[in-house]
Amino acid sequence: MIFVITEPCIGVKDASCVEVCPVNCIYEGEDQYYINPDECIGCSLCTTACPVEAIYDEDEVPEKWRHYIEKNRAFFQK
């Protein structure tokens, strides 16, 4: 996994990240967007486009939001 969308996205779902993604790897879930780890090319355009600063490199996700890494994985294992 390269990038993970975390708690600030919940309830906002601005979609700025979706609009700038060159490979269309961001998918809408019920409460937030999710980045497909198998499709993401790591360009980081989504991180700069996010108005609520919800997107982090997997290695830089703040401790309080680390559970979003697993939440993201689970979304794509359905």
PDB file of N, CA, C and O in Angstrom:
ATOM      1  N   MET A   1       0.854  -1.173   0.000  1.00  0.00           N
ATOM      2  CA  MET A   1       0.000   0.000   0.000  1.00  0.00           C
ATOM      3  C   MET A   1       0.893   1.226   0.000  1.00  0.00           C
ATOM      4  O   MET A   1       1.956   1.221   0.621  1.00  0.00           O
ATOM      5  N   ILE A   2       0.476   2.262  -0.683  1.00  0.00           N
ATOM      6  CA  ILE A   2       1.297   3.455  -0.762  1.00  0.00           C
ATOM      7  C   ILE A   2       0.672   4.596   0.034  1.00  0.00           C
ATOM      8  O   ILE A   2       1.318   5.148   0.925  1.00  0.00           O
ATOM      9  N   PHE A   3      -0.550   4.952  -0.265  1.00  0.00           N
ATOM     10  CA  PHE A   3      -1.216   6.039   0.442  1.00  0.00           C
ATOM     11  C   PHE A   3      -2.501   5.550   1.093  1.00  0.00           C
ATOM     12  O   PHE A   3      -3.153   4.627   0.606  1.00  0.00           O
ATOM     13  N   VAL A   4      -2.855   6.197   2.217  1.00  0.00           N
ATOM     14  CA  VAL A   4      -4.025   5.807   2.997  1.00  0.00           C
ATOM     15  C   VAL A   4      -4.835   7.064   3.310  1.00  0.00           C
ATOM     16  O   VAL A   4      -4.280   8.099   3.681  1.00  0.00           O
ATOM     17  N   ILE A   5      -6.146   6.959   3.157  1.00  0.00           N
ATOM     18  CA  ILE A   5      -7.043   8.069   3.512  1.00  0.00           C
ATOM     19  C   ILE A   5      -7.535   7.814   4.932  1.00  0.00           C
ATOM     20  O   ILE A   5      -7.971   6.711   5.261  1.00  0.00           O
ATOM     21  N   THR A   6      -7.459   8.848   5.768  1.00  0.00           N
ATOM     22  CA  THR A   6      -7.751   8.694   7.188  1.00  0.00           C
ATOM     23  C   THR A   6      -8.981   9.487   7.628  1.00  0.00           C
ATOM     24  O   THR A   6      -9.727  10.013   6.801  1.00  0.00           O
ATOM     25  N   GLU A   7      -9.175   9.561   8.924  1.00  0.00           N
ATOM     26  CA  GLU A   7     -10.387  10.098   9.551  1.00  0.00           C
ATOM     27  C   GLU A   7     -10.884  11.461   9.050  1.00  0.00           C
ATOM     28  O   GLU A   7     -12.096  11.633   8.922  1.00  0.00           O
ATOM     29  N   PRO A   8     -10.025  12.427   8.764  1.00  0.00           N
ATOM     30  CA  PRO A   8     -10.562  13.718   8.324  1.00  0.00           C
ATOM     31  C   PRO A   8     -11.465  13.646   7.086  1.00  0.00           C
ATOM     32  O   PRO A   8     -12.246  14.565   6.835  1.00  0.00           O
ATOM     33  N   CYS A   9     -11.363  12.568   6.320  1.00  0.00           N
ATOM     34  CA  CYS A   9     -12.208  12.404   5.126  1.00  0.00           C
ATOM     35  C   CYS A   9     -13.642  12.027   5.480  1.00  0.00           C
ATOM     36  O   CYS A   9     -14.570  12.346   4.737  1.00  0.00           O
ATOM     37  N   ILE A  10     -13.826  11.355   6.602  1.00  0.00           N
ATOM     38  CA  ILE A  10     -15.157  10.857   6.952  1.00  0.00           C
ATOM     39  C   ILE A  10     -16.139  12.006   7.080  1.00  0.00           C
ATOM     40  O   ILE A  10     -15.910  12.971   7.809  1.00  0.00           O
ATOM     41  N   GLY A  11     -17.241  11.875   6.350  1.00  0.00           N
ATOM     42  CA  GLY A  11     -18.282  12.889   6.363  1.00  0.00           C
ATOM     43  C   GLY A  11     -18.027  14.053   5.423  1.00  0.00           C
ATOM     44  O   GLY A  11     -18.924  14.862   5.182  1.00  0.00           O
ATOM     45  N   VAL A  12     -16.804  14.150   4.885  1.00  0.00           N
ATOM     46  CA  VAL A  12     -16.476  15.264   3.993  1.00  0.00           C
ATOM     47  C   VAL A  12     -16.549  14.802   2.545  1.00  0.00           C
ATOM     48  O   VAL A  12     -17.285  15.365   1.734  1.00  0.00           O
ATOM     49  N   LYS A  13     -15.772  13.767   2.234  1.00  0.00           N
ATOM     50  CA  LYS A  13     -15.729  13.200   0.890  1.00  0.00           C
ATOM     51  C   LYS A  13     -15.742  14.276  -0.190  1.00  0.00           C
ATOM     52  O   LYS A  13     -16.634  14.300  -1.038  1.00  0.00           O
ATOM     53  N   ASP A  14     -14.762  15.155  -0.160  1.00  0.00           N
ATOM     54  CA  ASP A  14     -14.640  16.279  -1.080  1.00  0.00           C
ATOM     55  C   ASP A  14     -14.438  15.862  -2.536  1.00  0.00           C
ATOM     56  O   ASP A  14     -14.938  16.540  -3.433  1.00  0.00           O
ATOM     57  N   ALA A  15     -13.740  14.797  -2.790  1.00  0.00           N
ATOM     58  CA  ALA A  15     -13.463  14.230  -4.119  1.00  0.00           C
ATOM     59  C   ALA A  15     -12.381  14.954  -4.896  1.00  0.00           C
ATOM     60  O   ALA A  15     -12.146  14.621  -6.057  1.00  0.00           O
ATOM     61  N   SER A  16     -11.717  15.927  -4.302  1.00  0.00           N
ATOM     62  CA  SER A  16     -10.597  16.578  -4.990  1.00  0.00           C
ATOM     63  C   SER A  16      -9.514  15.561  -5.327  1.00  0.00           C
ATOM     64  O   SER A  16      -8.884  15.641  -6.381  1.00  0.00           O
ATOM     65  N   CYS A  17      -9.305  14.617  -4.438  1.00  0.00           N
ATOM     66  CA  CYS A  17      -8.298  13.582  -4.666  1.00  0.00           C
ATOM     67  C   CYS A  17      -8.655  12.721  -5.874  1.00  0.00           C
ATOM     68  O   CYS A  17      -7.784  12.350  -6.661  1.00  0.00           O
ATOM     69  N   VAL A  18      -9.919  12.411  -6.013  1.00  0.00           N
ATOM     70  CA  VAL A  18     -10.391  11.584  -7.126  1.00  0.00           C
ATOM     71  C   VAL A  18     -10.141  12.294  -8.459  1.00  0.00           C
ATOM     72  O   VAL A  18      -9.736  11.672  -9.441  1.00  0.00           O
ATOM     73  N   GLU A  19     -10.384  13.588  -8.474  1.00  0.00           N
ATOM     74  CA  GLU A  19     -10.237  14.369  -9.700  1.00  0.00           C
ATOM     75  C   GLU A  19      -8.796  14.450 -10.201  1.00  0.00           C
ATOM     76  O   GLU A  19      -8.573  14.536 -11.409  1.00  0.00           O
ATOM     77  N   VAL A  20      -7.816  14.424  -9.299  1.00  0.00           N
ATOM     78  CA  VAL A  20      -6.416  14.564  -9.726  1.00  0.00           C
ATOM     79  C   VAL A  20      -5.693  13.244  -9.924  1.00  0.00           C
ATOM     80  O   VAL A  20      -4.586  13.227 -10.462  1.00  0.00           O
ATOM     81  N   CYS A  21      -6.288  12.146  -9.504  1.00  0.00           N
ATOM     82  CA  CYS A  21      -5.616  10.842  -9.592  1.00  0.00           C
ATOM     83  C   CYS A  21      -5.460  10.418 -11.059  1.00  0.00           C
ATOM     84  O   CYS A  21      -6.459  10.240 -11.756  1.00  0.00           O
ATOM     85  N   PRO A  22      -4.217  10.255 -11.535  1.00  0.00           N
ATOM     86  CA  PRO A  22      -4.012   9.911 -12.945  1.00  0.00           C
ATOM     87  C   PRO A  22      -4.343   8.463 -13.297  1.00  0.00           C
ATOM     88  O   PRO A  22      -4.465   8.137 -14.478  1.00  0.00           O
ATOM     89  N   VAL A  23      -4.490   7.587 -12.300  1.00  0.00           N
ATOM     90  CA  VAL A  23      -4.782   6.186 -12.586  1.00  0.00           C
ATOM     91  C   VAL A  23      -6.144   5.735 -12.056  1.00  0.00           C
ATOM     92  O   VAL A  23      -6.468   4.548 -12.100  1.00  0.00           O
ATOM     93  N   ASN A  24      -6.932   6.671 -11.561  1.00  0.00           N
ATOM     94  CA  ASN A  24      -8.274   6.367 -11.064  1.00  0.00           C
ATOM     95  C   ASN A  24      -8.287   5.218 -10.050  1.00  0.00           C
ATOM     96  O   ASN A  24      -9.045   4.258 -10.189  1.00  0.00           O
ATOM     97  N   CYS A  25      -7.431   5.339  -9.028  1.00  0.00           N
ATOM     98  CA  CYS A  25      -7.338   4.264  -8.036  1.00  0.00           C
ATOM     99  C   CYS A  25      -8.052   4.612  -6.724  1.00  0.00           C
ATOM    100  O   CYS A  25      -7.917   3.888  -5.737  1.00  0.00           O
ATOM    101  N   ILE A  26      -8.807   5.710  -6.708  1.00  0.00           N
ATOM    102  CA  ILE A  26      -9.515   6.123  -5.499  1.00  0.00           C
ATOM    103  C   ILE A  26     -10.996   5.819  -5.668  1.00  0.00           C
ATOM    104  O   ILE A  26     -11.637   6.257  -6.623  1.00  0.00           O
ATOM    105  N   TYR A  27     -11.524   5.056  -4.711  1.00  0.00           N
ATOM    106  CA  TYR A  27     -12.898   4.579  -4.796  1.00  0.00           C
ATOM    107  C   TYR A  27     -13.733   5.103  -3.633  1.00  0.00           C
ATOM    108  O   TYR A  27     -13.236   5.271  -2.519  1.00  0.00           O
ATOM    109  N   GLU A  28     -14.994   5.355  -3.910  1.00  0.00           N
ATOM    110  CA  GLU A  28     -15.892   5.872  -2.888  1.00  0.00           C
ATOM    111  C   GLU A  28     -16.506   4.743  -2.081  1.00  0.00           C
ATOM    112  O   GLU A  28     -17.079   3.803  -2.630  1.00  0.00           O
ATOM    113  N   GLY A  29     -16.374   4.854  -0.766  1.00  0.00           N
ATOM    114  CA  GLY A  29     -17.019   3.930   0.149  1.00  0.00           C
ATOM    115  C   GLY A  29     -18.200   4.631   0.792  1.00  0.00           C
ATOM    116  O   GLY A  29     -18.524   5.767   0.449  1.00  0.00           O
ATOM    117  N   GLU A  30     -18.828   3.957   1.711  1.00  0.00           N
ATOM    118  CA  GLU A  30     -20.004   4.520   2.366  1.00  0.00           C
ATOM    119  C   GLU A  30     -19.682   5.785   3.155  1.00  0.00           C
ATOM    120  O   GLU A  30     -20.434   6.758   3.105  1.00  0.00           O
ATOM    121  N   ASP A  31     -18.569   5.775   3.881  1.00  0.00           N
ATOM    122  CA  ASP A  31     -18.258   6.910   4.743  1.00  0.00           C
ATOM    123  C   ASP A  31     -17.032   7.712   4.336  1.00  0.00           C
ATOM    124  O   ASP A  31     -16.813   8.807   4.855  1.00  0.00           O
ATOM    125  N   GLN A  32     -16.221   7.182   3.408  1.00  0.00           N
ATOM    126  CA  GLN A  32     -15.011   7.880   2.990  1.00  0.00           C
ATOM    127  C   GLN A  32     -14.528   7.318   1.658  1.00  0.00           C
ATOM    128  O   GLN A  32     -15.120   6.383   1.118  1.00  0.00           O
ATOM    129  N   TYR A  33     -13.440   7.896   1.129  1.00  0.00           N
ATOM    130  CA  TYR A  33     -12.790   7.363  -0.070  1.00  0.00           C
ATOM    131  C   TYR A  33     -11.678   6.419   0.348  1.00  0.00           C
ATOM    132  O   TYR A  33     -11.168   6.498   1.465  1.00  0.00           O
ATOM    133  N   TYR A  34     -11.303   5.516  -0.570  1.00  0.00           N
ATOM    134  CA  TYR A  34     -10.261   4.534  -0.322  1.00  0.00           C
ATOM    135  C   TYR A  34      -9.337   4.476  -1.529  1.00  0.00           C
ATOM    136  O   TYR A  34      -9.779   4.607  -2.671  1.00  0.00           O
ATOM    137  N   ILE A  35      -8.045   4.277  -1.265  1.00  0.00           N
ATOM    138  CA  ILE A  35      -7.050   4.182  -2.334  1.00  0.00           C
ATOM    139  C   ILE A  35      -6.685   2.714  -2.522  1.00  0.00           C
ATOM    140  O   ILE A  35      -6.266   2.044  -1.578  1.00  0.00           O
ATOM    141  N   ASN A  36      -6.847   2.222  -3.747  1.00  0.00           N
ATOM    142  CA  ASN A  36      -6.534   0.829  -4.039  1.00  0.00           C
ATOM    143  C   ASN A  36      -5.011   0.658  -4.052  1.00  0.00           C
ATOM    144  O   ASN A  36      -4.335   1.245  -4.896  1.00  0.00           O
ATOM    145  N   PRO A  37      -4.469  -0.136  -3.132  1.00  0.00           N
ATOM    146  CA  PRO A  37      -3.021  -0.278  -3.037  1.00  0.00           C
ATOM    147  C   PRO A  37      -2.379  -0.969  -4.239  1.00  0.00           C
ATOM    148  O   PRO A  37      -1.191  -0.781  -4.500  1.00  0.00           O
ATOM    149  N   ASP A  38      -3.148  -1.758  -4.962  1.00  0.00           N
ATOM    150  CA  ASP A  38      -2.608  -2.444  -6.130  1.00  0.00           C
ATOM    151  C   ASP A  38      -2.589  -1.556  -7.369  1.00  0.00           C
ATOM    152  O   ASP A  38      -1.888  -1.853  -8.336  1.00  0.00           O
ATOM    153  N   GLU A  39      -3.349  -0.480  -7.345  1.00  0.00           N
ATOM    154  CA  GLU A  39      -3.442   0.408  -8.500  1.00  0.00           C
ATOM    155  C   GLU A  39      -2.676   1.718  -8.323  1.00  0.00           C
ATOM    156  O   GLU A  39      -2.302   2.356  -9.306  1.00  0.00           O
ATOM    157  N   CYS A  40      -2.444   2.117  -7.077  1.00  0.00           N
ATOM    158  CA  CYS A  40      -1.776   3.388  -6.785  1.00  0.00           C
ATOM    159  C   CYS A  40      -0.334   3.365  -7.293  1.00  0.00           C
ATOM    160  O   CYS A  40       0.394   2.399  -7.063  1.00  0.00           O
ATOM    161  N   ILE A  41       0.076   4.431  -7.984  1.00  0.00           N
ATOM    162  CA  ILE A  41       1.443   4.516  -8.505  1.00  0.00           C
ATOM    163  C   ILE A  41       2.337   5.392  -7.621  1.00  0.00           C
ATOM    164  O   ILE A  41       3.511   5.589  -7.933  1.00  0.00           O
ATOM    165  N   GLY A  42       1.794   5.915  -6.528  1.00  0.00           N
ATOM    166  CA  GLY A  42       2.596   6.682  -5.584  1.00  0.00           C
ATOM    167  C   GLY A  42       2.969   8.081  -6.036  1.00  0.00           C
ATOM    168  O   GLY A  42       3.989   8.617  -5.602  1.00  0.00           O
ATOM    169  N   CYS A  43       2.170   8.677  -6.890  1.00  0.00           N
ATOM    170  CA  CYS A  43       2.504  10.004  -7.426  1.00  0.00           C
ATOM    171  C   CYS A  43       2.311  11.125  -6.403  1.00  0.00           C
ATOM    172  O   CYS A  43       2.903  12.194  -6.553  1.00  0.00           O
ATOM    173  N   SER A  44       1.516  10.910  -5.393  1.00  0.00           N
ATOM    174  CA  SER A  44       1.206  11.843  -4.296  1.00  0.00           C
ATOM    175  C   SER A  44       0.366  13.052  -4.690  1.00  0.00           C
ATOM    176  O   SER A  44       0.235  13.981  -3.893  1.00  0.00           O
ATOM    177  N   LEU A  45      -0.201  13.073  -5.877  1.00  0.00           N
ATOM    178  CA  LEU A  45      -1.074  14.178  -6.261  1.00  0.00           C
ATOM    179  C   LEU A  45      -2.285  14.286  -5.342  1.00  0.00           C
ATOM    180  O   LEU A  45      -2.768  15.385  -5.067  1.00  0.00           O
ATOM    181  N   CYS A  46      -2.766  13.160  -4.876  1.00  0.00           N
ATOM    182  CA  CYS A  46      -3.933  13.154  -3.995  1.00  0.00           C
ATOM    183  C   CYS A  46      -3.645  13.860  -2.668  1.00  0.00           C
ATOM    184  O   CYS A  46      -4.516  14.532  -2.116  1.00  0.00           O
ATOM    185  N   THR A  47      -2.430  13.705  -2.164  1.00  0.00           N
ATOM    186  CA  THR A  47      -2.100  14.309  -0.870  1.00  0.00           C
ATOM    187  C   THR A  47      -2.159  15.826  -0.923  1.00  0.00           C
ATOM    188  O   THR A  47      -2.612  16.463   0.027  1.00  0.00           O
ATOM    189  N   THR A  48      -1.710  16.400  -2.010  1.00  0.00           N
ATOM    190  CA  THR A  48      -1.727  17.863  -2.130  1.00  0.00           C
ATOM    191  C   THR A  48      -3.112  18.399  -2.466  1.00  0.00           C
ATOM    192  O   THR A  48      -3.421  19.553  -2.170  1.00  0.00           O
ATOM    193  N   ALA A  49      -3.947  17.568  -3.082  1.00  0.00           N
ATOM    194  CA  ALA A  49      -5.288  18.006  -3.461  1.00  0.00           C
ATOM    195  C   ALA A  49      -6.299  17.924  -2.317  1.00  0.00           C
ATOM    196  O   ALA A  49      -7.329  18.598  -2.357  1.00  0.00           O
ATOM    197  N   CYS A  50      -6.023  17.122  -1.319  1.00  0.00           N
ATOM    198  CA  CYS A  50      -6.975  16.903  -0.227  1.00  0.00           C
ATOM    199  C   CYS A  50      -7.112  18.152   0.650  1.00  0.00           C
ATOM    200  O   CYS A  50      -6.142  18.572   1.279  1.00  0.00           O
ATOM    201  N   PRO A  51      -8.306  18.745   0.695  1.00  0.00           N
ATOM    202  CA  PRO A  51      -8.487  19.976   1.465  1.00  0.00           C
ATOM    203  C   PRO A  51      -8.514  19.772   2.984  1.00  0.00           C
ATOM    204  O   PRO A  51      -8.391  20.738   3.737  1.00  0.00           O
ATOM    205  N   VAL A  52      -8.672  18.532   3.436  1.00  0.00           N
ATOM    206  CA  VAL A  52      -8.721  18.266   4.879  1.00  0.00           C
ATOM    207  C   VAL A  52      -7.482  17.512   5.370  1.00  0.00           C
ATOM    208  O   VAL A  52      -7.432  17.073   6.519  1.00  0.00           O
ATOM    209  N   GLU A  53      -6.489  17.365   4.497  1.00  0.00           N
ATOM    210  CA  GLU A  53      -5.223  16.708   4.846  1.00  0.00           C
ATOM    211  C   GLU A  53      -5.444  15.330   5.474  1.00  0.00           C
ATOM    212  O   GLU A  53      -4.929  15.024   6.549  1.00  0.00           O
ATOM    213  N   ALA A  54      -6.220  14.519   4.775  1.00  0.00           N
ATOM    214  CA  ALA A  54      -6.564  13.186   5.271  1.00  0.00           C
ATOM    215  C   ALA A  54      -5.711  12.078   4.679  1.00  0.00           C
ATOM    216  O   ALA A  54      -5.816  10.932   5.114  1.00  0.00           O
ATOM    217  N   ILE A  55      -4.868  12.385   3.696  1.00  0.00           N
ATOM    218  CA  ILE A  55      -4.135  11.352   2.976  1.00  0.00           C
ATOM    219  C   ILE A  55      -2.663  11.363   3.378  1.00  0.00           C
ATOM    220  O   ILE A  55      -1.992  12.395   3.355  1.00  0.00           O
ATOM    221  N   TYR A  56      -2.185  10.161   3.751  1.00  0.00           N
ATOM    222  CA  TYR A  56      -0.806  10.012   4.200  1.00  0.00           C
ATOM    223  C   TYR A  56      -0.142   8.828   3.521  1.00  0.00           C
ATOM    224  O   TYR A  56      -0.801   7.853   3.158  1.00  0.00           O
ATOM    225  N   ASP A  57       1.159   8.923   3.355  1.00  0.00           N
ATOM    226  CA  ASP A  57       1.943   7.761   2.988  1.00  0.00           C
ATOM    227  C   ASP A  57       1.752   6.746   4.113  1.00  0.00           C
ATOM    228  O   ASP A  57       1.693   7.121   5.284  1.00  0.00           O
ATOM    229  N   GLU A  58       1.659   5.492   3.769  1.00  0.00           N
ATOM    230  CA  GLU A  58       1.403   4.456   4.773  1.00  0.00           C
ATOM    231  C   GLU A  58       2.379   4.532   5.947  1.00  0.00           C
ATOM    232  O   GLU A  58       1.985   4.306   7.091  1.00  0.00           O
ATOM    233  N   ASP A  59       3.619   4.840   5.682  1.00  0.00           N
ATOM    234  CA  ASP A  59       4.630   4.913   6.736  1.00  0.00           C
ATOM    235  C   ASP A  59       4.532   6.171   7.589  1.00  0.00           C
ATOM    236  O   ASP A  59       5.199   6.272   8.618  1.00  0.00           O
ATOM    237  N   GLU A  60       3.710   7.130   7.175  1.00  0.00           N
ATOM    238  CA  GLU A  60       3.603   8.402   7.889  1.00  0.00           C
ATOM    239  C   GLU A  60       2.226   8.663   8.504  1.00  0.00           C
ATOM    240  O   GLU A  60       1.958   9.762   8.988  1.00  0.00           O
ATOM    241  N   VAL A  61       1.365   7.662   8.483  1.00  0.00           N
ATOM    242  CA  VAL A  61       0.036   7.816   9.084  1.00  0.00           C
ATOM    243  C   VAL A  61       0.220   8.048  10.589  1.00  0.00           C
ATOM    244  O   VAL A  61       0.897   7.268  11.259  1.00  0.00           O
ATOM    245  N   PRO A  62      -0.382   9.117  11.118  1.00  0.00           N
ATOM    246  CA  PRO A  62      -0.275   9.362  12.566  1.00  0.00           C
ATOM    247  C   PRO A  62      -0.781   8.161  13.370  1.00  0.00           C
ATOM    248  O   PRO A  62      -1.705   7.463  12.954  1.00  0.00           O
ATOM    249  N   GLU A  63      -0.172   7.942  14.497  1.00  0.00           N
ATOM    250  CA  GLU A  63      -0.504   6.787  15.344  1.00  0.00           C
ATOM    251  C   GLU A  63      -2.001   6.668  15.611  1.00  0.00           C
ATOM    252  O   GLU A  63      -2.555   5.570  15.568  1.00  0.00           O
ATOM    253  N   LYS A  64      -2.659   7.798  15.886  1.00  0.00           N
ATOM    254  CA  LYS A  64      -4.087   7.758  16.210  1.00  0.00           C
ATOM    255  C   LYS A  64      -4.956   7.283  15.045  1.00  0.00           C
ATOM    256  O   LYS A  64      -6.110   6.908  15.250  1.00  0.00           O
ATOM    257  N   TRP A  65      -4.416   7.295  13.829  1.00  0.00           N
ATOM    258  CA  TRP A  65      -5.181   6.868  12.652  1.00  0.00           C
ATOM    259  C   TRP A  65      -4.583   5.635  11.980  1.00  0.00           C
ATOM    260  O   TRP A  65      -4.956   5.318  10.851  1.00  0.00           O
ATOM    261  N   ARG A  66      -3.675   4.941  12.637  1.00  0.00           N
ATOM    262  CA  ARG A  66      -3.023   3.774  12.038  1.00  0.00           C
ATOM    263  C   ARG A  66      -4.028   2.676  11.670  1.00  0.00           C
ATOM    264  O   ARG A  66      -3.780   1.902  10.745  1.00  0.00           O
ATOM    265  N   HIS A  67      -5.151   2.600  12.377  1.00  0.00           N
ATOM    266  CA  HIS A  67      -6.143   1.566  12.065  1.00  0.00           C
ATOM    267  C   HIS A  67      -6.775   1.762  10.681  1.00  0.00           C
ATOM    268  O   HIS A  67      -7.401   0.843  10.152  1.00  0.00           O
ATOM    269  N   TYR A  68      -6.616   2.944  10.101  1.00  0.00           N
ATOM    270  CA  TYR A  68      -7.146   3.179   8.753  1.00  0.00           C
ATOM    271  C   TYR A  68      -6.370   2.413   7.692  1.00  0.00           C
ATOM    272  O   TYR A  68      -6.878   2.191   6.594  1.00  0.00           O
ATOM    273  N   ILE A  69      -5.154   2.012   8.006  1.00  0.00           N
ATOM    274  CA  ILE A  69      -4.388   1.184   7.072  1.00  0.00           C
ATOM    275  C   ILE A  69      -5.117  -0.140   6.867  1.00  0.00           C
ATOM    276  O   ILE A  69      -5.305  -0.581   5.733  1.00  0.00           O
ATOM    277  N   GLU A  70      -5.520  -0.760   7.945  1.00  0.00           N
ATOM    278  CA  GLU A  70      -6.251  -2.027   7.853  1.00  0.00           C
ATOM    279  C   GLU A  70      -7.654  -1.819   7.275  1.00  0.00           C
ATOM    280  O   GLU A  70      -8.146  -2.655   6.518  1.00  0.00           O
ATOM    281  N   LYS A  71      -8.286  -0.717   7.628  1.00  0.00           N
ATOM    282  CA  LYS A  71      -9.625  -0.413   7.087  1.00  0.00           C
ATOM    283  C   LYS A  71      -9.546  -0.311   5.569  1.00  0.00           C
ATOM    284  O   LYS A  71     -10.431  -0.796   4.863  1.00  0.00           O
ATOM    285  N   ASN A  72      -8.489   0.317   5.068  1.00  0.00           N
ATOM    286  CA  ASN A  72      -8.308   0.450   3.626  1.00  0.00           C
ATOM    287  C   ASN A  72      -8.100  -0.924   2.974  1.00  0.00           C
ATOM    288  O   ASN A  72      -8.708  -1.226   1.948  1.00  0.00           O
ATOM    289  N   ARG A  73      -7.248  -1.741   3.570  1.00  0.00           N
ATOM    290  CA  ARG A  73      -7.012  -3.089   3.034  1.00  0.00           C
ATOM    291  C   ARG A  73      -8.312  -3.896   2.985  1.00  0.00           C
ATOM    292  O   ARG A  73      -8.615  -4.558   1.992  1.00  0.00           O
ATOM    293  N   ALA A  74      -9.067  -3.824   4.078  1.00  0.00           N
ATOM    294  CA  ALA A  74     -10.308  -4.575   4.165  1.00  0.00           C
ATOM    295  C   ALA A  74     -11.317  -4.157   3.108  1.00  0.00           C
ATOM    296  O   ALA A  74     -12.061  -4.991   2.593  1.00  0.00           O
ATOM    297  N   PHE A  75     -11.346  -2.880   2.785  1.00  0.00           N
ATOM    298  CA  PHE A  75     -12.285  -2.379   1.756  1.00  0.00           C
ATOM    299  C   PHE A  75     -12.064  -3.087   0.418  1.00  0.00           C
ATOM    300  O   PHE A  75     -13.021  -3.392  -0.294  1.00  0.00           O
ATOM    301  N   PHE A  76     -10.814  -3.343   0.083  1.00  0.00           N
ATOM    302  CA  PHE A  76     -10.510  -3.960  -1.207  1.00  0.00           C
ATOM    303  C   PHE A  76     -10.475  -5.484  -1.166  1.00  0.00           C
ATOM    304  O   PHE A  76     -10.238  -6.116  -2.196  1.00  0.00           O
ATOM    305  N   GLN A  77     -10.702  -6.081  -0.016  1.00  0.00           N
ATOM    306  CA  GLN A  77     -10.743  -7.540   0.095  1.00  0.00           C
ATOM    307  C   GLN A  77     -12.164  -8.071   0.066  1.00  0.00           C
ATOM    308  O   GLN A  77     -12.384  -9.260   0.293  1.00  0.00           O
ATOM    309  N   LYS A  78     -13.117  -7.222  -0.206  1.00  0.00           N
ATOM    310  CA  LYS A  78     -14.536  -7.634  -0.244  1.00  0.00           C
ATOM    311  C   LYS A  78     -14.792  -8.571  -1.406  1.00  0.00           C
ATOM    312  O   LYS A  78     -15.922  -9.021  -1.598  1.00  0.00           O
TER     313      LYS A  78
END
